[in-house]
Amino acid sequence: MTDLETAAHPEQLRRVAIDPVTRVEGHGKVTLLLDEDNKVHQVRLHIVEFRGFEKFIQGRPYWEVPVMVQRLCGICPVSHHLAAAKALDMIVGATRLTPTADKIRRLMHYGQILQSHALHFFHLASPDLLFGFDSELAKRNVVGVIAAYPETAKKGVLLRKYGQEVIRVTAGKRVHGTGAIPGGVNKSLSADERDALLKDAYQMVTWSREAVALARQLFERDAAFSNAFGRFDAHSMSLVGTDGAMDLYHGGLRARAMGGEILFDHFDYTRYWDVIVEDVKPWSYMKFPFLRELGPEHGWYRVGPLTRVANCDFIPTPLADKERTDFLASPGAAGATLGYHWARMIEMLHAAEAIRDLLHDDDIAGADLVVGGERAGRGVGVIEAPRGTLIHHYRVDEHDQVIRANLIVSTTHNNQAMNEAIRQVARQYLDGREVTEGLLNHIEVAIRAFDPCLSCATHALGRMPLEVAIVSHDGTPVDRMTRGTDGRCTRE
């Protein structure tokens, strides 16, 4: 993305603000600068909340961290829980977990992938995809989906519920559980828990296949639009297994350049700082990571389902792998911003297949749960969270207290990519026309494709208050529109 701060005469540009962005997890806003010809010179996604987890866990005993850091999020707490636990495995010297601990953690993680992807697609994204970006606001929400597509909505709810049940039996609770501990887990599955999950496992696979078919249908309904909407070229990064397979729980880092050539492969994530650098900007609390060898201007990259499906060599479950092959064969889909939704459903299918297979594995009922070894002072845990690569890095002193923490969450990796997506959409649709709610939603649709996890406060019906204002360079109001909590838009 071009650094547009270097515009020769920024004082001559008009500012458009979208504050807050809705139907995402947390609080953010978008600002755009337009010149006198209504050409977009700058687009920024601002993260305006500050949470401070990296600081206030300092001084806490290391064994508290997996439970504490998952309070970052109420939607994907399992991802933080497991990334922290993996980092602390290094601290306690657990170089290899027991088969039971490894498979229980994987089962927990696939439950998280299933429930999070179902939530995003059916509750947050499907109203836009089913009804259209400019459709009537009153029905462009999950309630509208339930009314118009009751069976689709029901399956989405039950898919998420099943994922939460998988989390409950592995972590102890559906939200903010305690199942993963340094060196292993604190429980395995009982026979009753296993049987209860198996009863519906095959149905979840069937419904996930239907969800993939729906996502594909919606993408291909207007493939030219889907490919062009917010499209941009980007480098990419994700974990892959030792054999190149998609592995959402463990692996090495693989990065590809925009043209598809591999920049590094199977890189040891415990030294992630050798390939990733974090930049900061004064206008956002979110960092801007980049690939070290390419530099801050050209080294930004994209993570998440779109990247993972294209970056791996294969998916180790047959139905999802077949869908991956079809996805990659669809012209342009692997690089399309709206392709995230299709790829996300392929991953949900993979999660459903993996859960079914793990439930047939006797190791998940084992009794050997924890291991230890030689103590270390540093630990790094990396996992593929629903939204992308998640890094947890801790240092612990001789008193067992955390003295340093660094977290690079999935949305942080995607920070610059999201900015580029909304810049492209703004240039496509914000051409000086009268501001409308539908236009605002186009910009938000580009952000929602990444399923950003800024926090967990705005999972509403798409009726959060929103104000967009256009002002001249001297601050004179040009146009202003407000959307109230009842969904009505008024112009001042």
N, C-alpha and C positions, 0 to 999 in steps of 0.2 A: 504494500500500500504506500502511495506517495505521501511523504510528510508535508501536509498542506499548510502547516504553520508558517511556511516560508513564503506565503503569498505576498506579493510586493506591497499591496495596499489593503491590509486586512480591515482598516477602518471603513472601507467602502463596501464591505460585505454585509448582507442581511442575515440575521440569525433566526432559525426555526428551532423550537424546543419541543420535545415530546417528554413530558414529565408527569407521572411515572410511566414506564413501560409495563404493560399488563399481561396477565396470564403467564407469568414466569415466577420463579421462586426467589423473591427478594425485591429489592428496590433499586431501580436504575433509571436513567433518563438518556435521551438522545438529543444531540444538538447538531444542526446543519448550518453551514454558511453558504449563502448564495450571492452571486454577483449581480450586476444590473441586468445581465442577460438571462438571469435565472439558472445559470450553470452552477452545479454543486462544486464548491471548492474544498469543503471539509465536512467530514461526518465523524462524530465521536459517540461512542457508547460509554457513558459515565457510570461507574459504580460508586454510589454516594453513601453507602453504609460501611461502618468499620466495626469489626467484631473482635479482633485482637487475640485469637486463640494461641497464636505462636508465642505470645508474651505471658498470658496468665496461667499457662500450664507449667511455666518455669518455676522450679522449687517444689513441684509435686512429685511424689514417689512414682517411679516409672510404671509400676503395675496398674496405676489408676488411669493412665493415658488412654488405652483403648475404649474405656467407658466415657471418659471426659470429651475426647475430641469428636465423637459422633454427635454431640450436641450442636455441631456446626449445622446439622441438617435433620429435618424430620422426614424427608422423603428418601434420602439415600444414606442413612446413618450406618448401614452395614458396610458400605464401601470404606468409610473412614475407620470404622471399627476394625476391619480386616487389614487395611493398609498399616494402621498403627500396630496391630498385633504382629504383622510380618516384620516390621522394623524392630520390634522388641524381641522377636525370636533371635535376632542377631545379638542383642544385648545379653540375653541369657545363654547364648551359645547353642541354640537349637538349630543346627545346620540342616537337619533333616527331620521333619515331623513324622510321627507314627502314621501308618496308612489310615487309621481311623480319624485322627485329627485332620489330616490333609483332606480327606473326603467329606468330613462334616463341614469344614470351612468352605469347600467348593460347593457343596449343596446349599449352604447359607447364601453364598454369593450368587448362585444361579437363581435362587428365590428372589434376591434383590433385583437382579437384572429383569426377571419376569414381571415383577410388580411395578417397577419404575417405568419400563417401556410401555406396559399396558396403560398406566396412568397418563403418561404423556400423550400417547397416540389417541386414545379414546376420549380422554377428558379435555386435553388442552389443544391438540392439533386438529382432530377430526372435524370440529365445527367449521374451521376455515376450509378444509379440504372437501368436505361433503356439500357445504352450502355455497362456497365461493367467498373470496376475500371481501367483496363489496356487498355481500348479502345483508339482509335485514338484521340489525344488531339484536333485536329481541329474540331471535331464534338461533343466532350464531354463538351458541354456548352448549354445555353438556346437557342442559335441560331440553334444548331444542333437538339435540341428537336423540335423546330418549323418546321424545314425542314422534320424531320422523322415522327413526331407525331403532325401534325398541329391542329387536333381537341383537343387533350389533352392539348397542349400549350394554345390554345385559351380559353378553359374553365378555366385553371389556371389563366390567365390574367384577365378574367371577374370576377372570384371569388374574386380576390384581389381588383379589381375596386369596386365591390359591397361593400366589407368591408370598403373601404375608403369612400364611399358615406354615409354609416351608421355613420362613424366618423364625416364626414363633417356636417351632419344635427344635430348631438348631441353636437359636440364640437366647431362648427363654422368654422373650417378649417380641411382639411385632415391631415395636419401635424402641430403640435404645436398649437393646439386650446386652447380655454379658457373656455370651457363649465362647468367644475367642479370648484366650489369655496368653501371655508370653510363654512360648514353648508348646502351645497346643490348644485344646478346648476343655471345657469343664463338664461336658455331657455328650453322650451319644444318643442315638434314637432307640426308643423302646419298641417292642414288637407292635404295640397298639398304634404308636405314632407312625410307624412305617406303613402299616396296613391302611391307616386312614388316608395317608397321602397317595398311596398306590391306587386307591379306589378311583381317584379322579385324574391320575397322571396322564392316562391315554387320551382323555377328553381334552386336557389342556394342549396336548400336541395337535389334536384335530383343530381346535379353535385357533391355535397359533398359525397353522397352515392357512386357515381362512383369512386371518388378519394379514398375512403376507400377500395373499391374492387381492385383498381389498386395497392395500397400500400400492401394489403394482398397478391395479386398475385405475386408481386415482391419479397416479403419476403419468400413466400412458394415455389417459383420457385426452390430454392436450400436451403431448410430449414436447412440442416446440416451446410452449410456455414454461413447462416444468424445467426444461433444460436451461432456458434463458434467464429465468427469474433469479436475480441475485447471484448470478454465476461469476466465478473468478477462479484463477489458477492458484494453487497453493502447494507447498511442501506438506508432508504428512508424517505422522509418527504414531506408533503403537507397540505394545508387547506382542511377540509371537513366540510360540513354543520352539523347542530345540529342533523340531522337524519342520518348522515353518507354519505349523497349524495355528489357527486362531486359539489363543489361550487367554481367557479373561481373568484368570487368577494369578498366573505366574509366567515368567519367560524372560526374554531379553528384548532390548529396545531395537526396533527397526525403523529407519527413517528413509523416505523416498523424496527425491526432488520433484518439482512440478512435472517434469517430463517422464517420470516413472523410474528413473535410474536410482539404485540404492545408494544412499549416502553413508550409512553405517548399518550393520546387521548383527543381531544377537549381542548387542552391547550390554555389558554388565551394569544393571541399573543402580547398583550400590555405589557407583561413581558417576552418577548422572550429570554432575557439575562439569565433567570433562566435555560434554557435548551440548549442554543446555545452559544458557545464561539468562538471568532474570533482569529485565530493565524496568524502570519505574517512570511514571509520568506524573506531573503535578496536578492533573485534573481528574485522577481516578485513584481509588484505593486498591484497584486490581493491578497486578504486575503484568508485564509484557515479555514473556519468555521468547527466546530465539535460539536457533541452532548456532553454536559457537563458530563453526567454520564458515558460515555464510554471513555473519554479522547482523547487527540490529536492524538495518534497513531492509535486507533481503532474506533474513533467516527465519521470519515468522512462519508458523505452520498450523496445521489443522489436526484435530484428534476426534475420537468418538466413533459411532457406528459406521459412518460413511468411510472413514479411513480404515477401520479395522477389517471391514468386509473386503475392501480392495487390497489392503496391505498384506494380508496373510496369503499363504499358498493354497490352503484349503480349510474347510470347517470340519472338525472331527465328528460330526453327526450327519448322517446321510441326507435327510430331508433338507436341512439348512444348507448343506453344501450344494445340493441341486439348485436351490433357490439362488445361492450366490452365483453359480454359473450363469443362470438366466439374467441376473442383475447386471453382471459384467458384460454380458452380450448385448444389453440394451444400449444403443448409441448415446453416449454422453451421461448416462445415469450416475456413473461412479464419480463424476466431478460436479454434479448439480447440487446446489444447496437444498432443494426440495427432495433430492435423493436420500437425504438423511432419514426421512420417514420410512421409505422402503427398506433401507439397510437396517433400521432399528427393528422392524418387524422380523427380518431374517434372524437377527440376534435373539429376539424373543423366542422364535421357533427353536433355535439352538439351545437356549436355556431350558425350554420345556423338554426337549429330547434328553438333555444332560441330566435333568432332575429325574426323569423316568429311569434312566440307566443307573444312576447312583442309588436309587431306591431298591434296585435289585442286587446291589453289592453288599455282601455280608459284613464288610469292614465297617459300615456305618453303624453297626450295632456292637462294635468292639468295646473293650474295657481299657485298652492301653491308650491313654489320652494325652499325656504330657511327657516331654523330654527336656533335658538341659545339657549344658556343656560348659566350655570355658567362657568366662565372663568377658564382655567387650564394652567399650565406652561409647560406641557409635552404632546406630542402626538405621537402615534405610528400607522402607517397605513400599513397593509399587504394585498397583493393581489396576485393572481396566474397569473403572466404575461405569455405570450406565452412560455417562456423558463423555467419557474418555479417560485418558491416562491420569492416574492420581498418585502423587508422590508424598510420602511422609518421611521426614528425616529428623532424628533425635540424637542428642548427646546427653549422657548421664554421668554424674560424678561418682566418687567413691562412696558417697552417702546415699546412693540410689535415687538421687534427685535429678530431675530434668534440668539441664543448664542451657540447652539451646534446642529450638524447634524450627523447622522450616517445612511448610506445606505448599505444594503446587497443585491446586485442584484442577479438575478437568476444564472448567469454564475459563480458568486463567490461561491454560494452553490455547484455548480458542479465542482469546480476547481480540487479537488483531484480526483474526479471520471473521469474527462477527462484525467488527467495524467495517471490513471490506465488503461483506455481504450487504449491509444496510447502505453503504455508499453506492453500490451498484443499483440497488432498488430505488434509492433516492434519485439517481440520475435517470432511471427508466421512467419513473412515475411522477416525481416532483418537478414539474416543468413550469412553475409559475401559475398553475391553475389555482382556483379557489380551494382552500383546504377543506377536505371532507373527512368524515369518520372513516370511510372506506380507504382513503389514501393513507391515513394514519395506520390502519390495520395492515396494509401492505408492508410497511416498514417493520411493524411488530412481527408479522409472519416470518420475515427473514431471520429475526432474532430467535423466535420460537423453534425454528427448524433445528437449532443447535441444542434445544432443551436446556438453556442455561440455568445453573443452580446458584443464584445469587443469595438466596435465603429460602425460606419456606412460607412466606407470609401472604402471597398473592394468588393462591389457587382458588380463584373465585369464578364467577360465571361470565367473565369477560366484561364486567361492568364496573371496574375500578375507576375512580375519578381520573380524568386526564385533561390536560390543558396544553394546547399548541398555540404559540404566538409567533407572528412574523413582525419584526420591528426593523426600522431603517437603521443605518449606521449611527445616527445621532440619538437613537432610542425612541423615535416617534413610532407609535403603534401603527401597523399596516393592516393586520388582520389577526383575529384571535377567536378561537373556538374552544368551548369547554364541554366535556362529557361528564355528566353527573353520575352519582352512584345508582341512579335509576336507569342509566343507559341512554338518557336523552342528551342530544347535542344542541347547544345553543351558541349563537354567534353574538359577540359584543360589537 
